[in-house]
Amino acid sequence: MRIVLISLLVLPLLFLHAQQSRMVPPDAAIQRLETDIPVLLAKSDVPGMSIALIRDGKLVWLKGFGVTNAETKKPVTTNTIFEAASLSKPVFAYAVLRLVDEGKLNLDTPLNKYLGNNYDVVSDDRINLITARHVLSHTSGFPNWRDQDGTKTLLIHFNPGEKWSYSGEGMVYLSRVAEKITGMRFEAFMQHYALQPLGMTASSYIWRNRFDSLKVYRHDLLGKVSGRNQPDDVKEDTLHDDGNAAASLSTTPQDYAKLIIAILNGTGLKKSTWQQMLTPQARVDAKYPQVAWGLGVGLETMPEGSYFWHWGDNGDSKAYVTAFLPNKSAVVYFANGTNGLSITKEILDDAIGGSHPALAHLNYDRYNSPGRKLTKSILANGATASLKEFRERRAATGDSVSEESMNELGYLLVRMKKLDDAILVFTQNTEDHPASWNVWDSLGEVYMDKGDKELAIKYYEKSIQLNPANSNGANQLKKLKGGS
């Protein structure tokens, strides 16, 4: 009996050791990343990337690849500033948890008690239930962004705490509460509670003058420059503060690695607070039971141990981080192209190994996906022949393109002034997703761009029939029908 008991205790430890031993050794990981990243960037049409590798809670490798701007060919360096996109959220969560540790905020007290009002919510008493815990675990009931509802009104979609639903709006709401509690404007709050304590001296949630020469440009599906998230009328010396807790952080992998290392080590937070941050608060998707959300970070609860992770998506800028808690290893990268998340699996395979169901949950097109193939085919051969081939291949193999990816392709063609091809792509999307108000709205928009008033009205009306709250469609219909 004693031998059996000892075996039962030892076997899980041996299993854990075996799993951890599969972690790619740092030298091998660096060699693989050095070799694979240039190839992956070329295949995915992503002009530039910067990446950091962490082992045993320490930064062991940092490198920039490619260019900051596909036109100027300025190279990415380790000092290049990238958009963190939604990787802004974990930094904000860390700051909020430090506020909790100071006793100034309780995770389970309704936030309107601190704010003194119901924020932007009208006629919904459920605002009285939303707490910081709900916001940080994405169970507040808010949409990701209010305009996704087709309205500027902020709606609550379900009872707070009922289920998981990703929300940037919740983070912005909580940032207003943090400002009220501390008396600081948002950037000052983030500097005081996170960026300065962590030594993230290159990072900011608002535009800094030094970003003029250091920050990357965004690039579209084809790797063409699509702009820069630089405000036209806001400069550092105007003292204007428009930081967004959910999405506006500008940073470098070296700076961001300081946050990751702090979380891995529990630095700057009380132990009980740190443990709550990394404890599942809500399961994300029944299809992927290993994927959960803590307080401000995603979690993967795997047999070999727990990971924390997050992704960033500002359209034509992307980012990703995964960290393995048992041996304090991690990788974080930032990319300046639409397809920056199409190569995440390869980056994780090279850097830390393991299975990552979070990637399946996110379901981004891979760099060699059917959507990528369709895009390349349309640009080479036109939409008529390419969509016919796509439908035949889909019938034979089951390969499909998501609603979001097809819409993204349609708008790429609009920007390229290929309106007839765009119409065919959007039409295909309405055939594949006839119950989606958004695809009909997009089809109406491209017909309006083409000058076909009758069909534009028809499809905008179809969109509003499916979603009466589609204020954009209603406004476009007024213009098309000659209203004010």
N, C-alpha and C positions, 0 to 999 in steps of 0.2 A: 504493500500500500504506500509506503514511504517513497519507494522508487517511482511508482506511478505518479504520485503527487509532484515530485520533483520534475518529472518529465513533462507533466502538464504545465508547470510553471516555466520551464526552459524552452519548450517548443515555440511559443509565441515570440519569445525574444530572438530565437534563431531565425524565425520567419522574418521578423522585422529587420534583423541584421542582413539577411539575404536580400530583402527588398531594397534596403538602403545601399547595399553594395553595388546595385545596378545603376546608381547615380553615376553619370558620366564623369570620369576624373577631369579635373580642371584643364590640364594640358591637352587632353584629347578633345574636350569641349571647345576650347579656343581654336584648335587646329581645324575642327570641323566647321565652326562658324566662319573662320577666316576664308575657308574654301567655298562654302556653300552660299553665303550671303550675297556675294556679287552675282552669282548665277541666278539666285532666286529673285533678286531685284530686277535683273534684266527680263526674266520670264514673266514677272508680274507687272512690269511697266511702272515700278516704283523708283523714282529717281534717287532718293536718299534715305539713309537710316542711321541712327546712333543707338548703341547697345551697351549694357553693363552686365557683368557676370559677378555673382556673389557666391562665395564658399565659406563655410564656417563663420558666417556673420561678418565677413569682410569683403570689401571690393577687391577682386583679383584681376579684372580685365575690363577695359573700356575702349571703345573704338567707334569712329565714324566711317560710313561707307557712302559712296556716291556723291551727289551734288545737292546743294540747297535750292537750286533753281535750274531747271532743264535748259533755259535759254542762255543764262550767263555762265553756266558750268562752274559756278563757285563751289569748291569742295566742302563736304561736311567734315567738321572737325569735332573734337571732344568738347569744344566750347560752344558749338552751334546750339541755338535755342529752338526747341520744338514745342508744338502744341501738345499738352497733356490730354486734352479732351476730357473724357470722363475719369481719367486717372487723377483729375482734380479732386474727386470725391473722397478717396481715402485720406488725402492730406487734410481736407476739411474735417473729416470724421475724427482724425487724431486730435485736431485742435478742439473740437467739441468735447471729446472725452477728457481732455485736460481741464476744460471748464467744469465738467462733472466732478473731477477730482478736487477742484477748489471749493466744491459745495455750492456753486453758483447756479447749477442746472441739475435737475433730477431727470433721469432718463424716462421716468414714468409719470411725470406731471404734464397735463395738457399744455401744449405750447402757447395757447392763447391766454393762459394765466400770466405768462411772462410778457407777452406782447401787448396785452391789454385790449385786444380787439380780435375780430375774426378774419383778419388778413384780407384776402381777395375772394373769400367764399361768401356767397349770398344764399340765404334761406336754406341752409343745411346744417342742422344741429350737430352733425357728426364731426364738425370742426372742433367741438368741445372735447373730443376723445383723442385727437391726434397728439402723440408724444414724440420726443426725440428718438426713443427706441423704434417707434414705427417708421420714422423717416429714415434712420440709419440702416434699418433692415428692409427697406422698400416694402413696407406693409401699410402705408398711410392711407391708401385708397385714391391718391392723386394719380392723374395720367403722367406720362413722361413729360410732355409739354402740353400746355392747354390748347394750343392751336391744332394739335392732332385731333381734337374733338370737333374741329371745324368752327371753333368759337374762341373768343378772347376771355370768356368767363372761365374761372377755375372751378372745375367740378370734382366732386368726390364720387368715385365709381363703385366703392364697396365699403363695408364697415371696417374701420381701422383695425388691423391685426388679423383680419379674416384670411388673407392670403398674400402671396408675394406678387408685386407688380412694380417693375422698375420705374423710378420717378425722379427726374431732375427737378421738377417743381417742388417736391418735398424738401430737397436740399436748399433751394433758394429760400423757401419759407423758414427753415431752421436758421439760415444765415441772418435773416432779419431779426430773429429772436436773439441770436448771439450778439448782434449789434446793439439791440435794446438792453440786454443784460450788462454788457461791458461799457456801453457808451462810446464804442469805437466804430469807425467806418470799416467796411468789410476787409479791405486790404490791410489796414492797421491791425485788425483782429488777427488775421492770418499770420502776419509778420510776428506778432507778439506771442501767439500761442503755438505756432508750428514752425514757420520758415526760419526764424532766427534761432530758436532753441535747437533745431536740427542742423543748423549750419547750411541751410539751403539758400546761399547768398546769390545764386544766379536766377532764382525763381521769383515769380510775381503773378498775381491774379489780374493785374492791370498792365497796360502798355508802359514800357520803360523806354527812354530815349535810346539806350544802348541796343535795344532790339532792332533798330533801324538797320544795323550792319550785321547783326548776329542771327536773326531769326529766319527760318526756312520759309519758302513759299509752298502753297498747296498745289497738288497736281491731280488731274482727272484720271479716268479709267485708262487712258492711253499714255499717261505720263506727261501730259501737256500742262503748262502752268495755268492754273485756274484762279489765281488771286492770292491774297494774303489777308489774314484776319487782323489787319492793322487799321485802327480807327482813323478816319480821315480828319477828324476835328478834335481828337483827344491826344494830348501830349502830357508827359509826366509833369511838366511845370505848370499845367493848368489846375493841378490838384483835383481833377475830376476822377471820381471813383465809380467805375462800372463793373467791378469784378463779379463773376458768377461762380458761386460755390461748386456748381455741378460740372463746369466745363471750361473755364477761362484760364486755368493755370498754364503759364509758359515756363519751361524748365529744361534741364538736361538730364541724361541718364545718370550722370555722376551725382547730381543733386538729388534726384529721385531715389537713388540707391540709399541715401542717408535715411529716408523715411522707411524703406524696406528693412534696413538693418535695425532701426529702432523698434519696429514691430516684431521682428524676429527675436530680438533680445528683451523686449518688454520695457525698453528705455523710455522714461518720461511719463509713464502711466503707473498708477497703483496696480498691484498684482491682480486684484479682483476686477478692476476695470479692464485691464489687458486681457484677462481670461474671458470676460464677457464679449469683448471685441471679436475674439476668435472662437466663440461658441455659436453653433447654428441657432439662429433665431427663427428662421423660416426656410422651408424647403422650396426650391425654385420651380421644379418641374417634375411631375410624377414619372416622366419617362427617364429621368436621370436622378435617381434618388440620392446619389453621392453629392450632388450639387446643392449647396445651401447658401444662405447669406448670414453673415455675422453682423457686426455694427460697423458699417462702412466698407466692408470688403466681402467679396465672394469667397466661398470655402469649397474645397473638394475633400470629402472624408473618404479616403481610400484605404485599402487593407494595409499598405505600408506606412500610413500616417497621414496627417492632414496638410493640405496646401492652402494658402490664401492666394487670391488672384483678382484681377480686374482687367477690364478692357476699356479702350478709349476710341471713340468714333465721332469726329467732327466732320464727317463727310469725306473731304479730300485730305484729311490727316487722320492717322490711326496710331494706336499704342496698345501695349499689352505688358502685363506683369504676372509672373507666377513665382511663388516662394514655397519651399518645402520646410515645414517647421521642425521636424526631428533633427535635421543636421544643418539647419540655417543656410540653405542654398537657395539661390534665386536667379532669375534673369528678367530684365526689363528692357524694352526697346520702344523707340519712337520712329515713325515713318511718315514721309511727307507726300503720300499718294493714296488714292482711293483704295487701292488693292493691298494696302499695308497689312491687313489681317488675313489675306489669302495665303500667307506663308507662315502663319503662327505655328502650325503643327511641326513644320520642319525646324523652326527655331527652337521649340521646346524639346524636340527629339535630340537635337545636337547639344543643347545646353544642360538639360537636367534629366531627360528621359521620362519614363513613366507614362501612364494613361491619363488623359485629361478630358473627362466627360463634359467639362465646361465648354470646350470647343464645339462639341456636338450640339449642346444647348444653344449656343450663339448662332450656329449654322450659317457662317459666312461662306461665300463661294471660295473655293480653292483657286489657286493661280492657274490650274489646268482644268477648271470646271466646265460643264456644258455652257454656262453663261459666258465665260471668257471665250470659249470657242465660237459661240454665236456672235459675240461682238466682233471678233476678228474676221469672221466670215462675212458679216454684213458690210464692214468697211472695205473688204476686198471685192465682194461680189454683189452687193446690194441686198435689200431686205426681202424682196420677193422670192428669189431663189434660196436664200439662206434660211428663211422661215419655213419654206416648204421642206427643205432638208432637215431642219430641226424637228418638225412635226413627225416626219417619217422615222427619224432616229429615236424620238421619244416613244413612239408606238412600239418600236422594236426592242428598245433597251430599258425604257423607263426613265432615262435621263431627262431631267426637267430643270427649269429655271424659275426661281422664286418670283413672287409678285414684285417684291422690292427691287430685285436685280433687273427684272425686265423694265420696270419703270425708270430705273437709273439709266439703263441703256437708251430708252426713249429720249430722256432729257439730254443725254450726251449728243444724240443725233440732232436734237433741236439746236443745241449750242453750235453744232457744226453746220447749221443751216440746211440740213438734209431732212426737210419737213415731210416729204412723201415717205421716206423710210421710217421716220419717227411715227407717222400715222399708222403704218403697218404694224410697228412694234406695240404701240399703245392699244391698237385694235386686238392684237393677239392676247394682250393682257386682259382685256375685257372679256374675251371669249373664255380664257382660263379662269378668271376670277369675277364672274358676273355679279356677285353680291357685294363687291368692294366699291364703296362710293368713291374712293380715291382714284381708282383706275379710270372711272368715267370722267372725273374732274380733270385728269391729265389729258384724256382724249379731247374733251371740250377745249382745253387750253391750247392744244396744238392746232386744232381747227381754227380757233380765233387768231392764232399767229399766222395761219395761212390765209386768213381773210374770208373764210367760209362761215359767214354769220349764222346761217340756218342750222348747219350741223353743230356749230359751237353751242348754240342755244339748246339744241336737242340733247346733247350729252351733259351739259351743265344741269339741265332739268332732271335728267336721269340720276345724276349724282345727288342732287338735293332730295329727290324722291327716296333714295336710300338713306340719306343722312340729312334730315331737315335742319340740323345745326350747322351745316356747311356754310359758314358766313362768307368764305372766299367765293364759292360758287354763286351765292346770292348777289354779291357785289358785282361779279363779272356779268351776271345776267342783266342787272340794272343798266350797266354800260352798253351791253349788246342791244338792249331793247330801247335805248335812248333815255333811260332814267338818269337821275342825278346821282 
